[in-house]
Amino acid sequence: MTNQIAVIFDMDGVICHTNPYHSKAFQEFFSKRNLSPTEADFAAHMYGKSNSYILSHFLERVIEGEELLQMEDEKESLFRQLYEPFVEPIAGFSPFIENLKNNNVLLGVATSAPLANLELILGKVSMQQHLGSVLASENVKKHKPDPEVYLSSAANLGVSPNQCVVFEDSFSGVSAALNAGMRVVGVLSSHTIEELPPCNFYIEDYREMSFEKVRALFD
């Protein structure tokens, strides 16, 4: 067994605080359809969920196929318009990435969001050159809490699941990482500790994180 460590990040709520802008985009999307979900509704049924789940839940019918693609494109376009001027990583994220790279940690991103959203954020947050695996919703058949995106990330990075640490902020995302057999750091940007499955460690932001703390998760 090699001592190689891989760190895989979710995107929304983990690299950037995108959830307020997803809420605004969905509010605008649903208001056109005479619906007005509350922030509590979004917390329960939006954060960390796939668009197919979110749309089907709030529209109270199965949204799939071409209709899903059209609605998803409409909502995500709204999100990118709203968020593009404000893209900024969570505090301490960029120095943490440099710290990991300086210690030869393999890095990946695994998100349930569309590739266009990921490209927007990677275009603004300096980390793309360090990534050995980049996976978005288009790259998987099964969404979180299914472990597919994390198992595929490990395969892309050439490591086994037990060499991976995942940073996640949602119930479904933490569940996906645990289902993949990986260590998990809960990022408390969207939920409390009590609202997440048990993680190996929790952080408010990356100013309290370092390579040494990642390595300690394997002790």
Buried (B, 14 or more C-beta within 10 A) or exposed (E): EEEBBBBBBBBBBBBBBBBBBBBBBBBBBBEEEEBEBEEEBBBBBBBBBBBBBBBBBBBEEEBEEEEBEEBBEBBBBBBBEBBEEEBEBBBBBBBBBBBBBEEEBBBBBBBBBBBBBBBBBBEBBEBBEBBBBBBBBEBBEEBBBBBBBBBBBBEBBEBBBEBBBBBBBBBBBBBBBBBBBBBBBBBBBBBEEEBBBEBBBBBEBBEEBBBEBBBEEEE
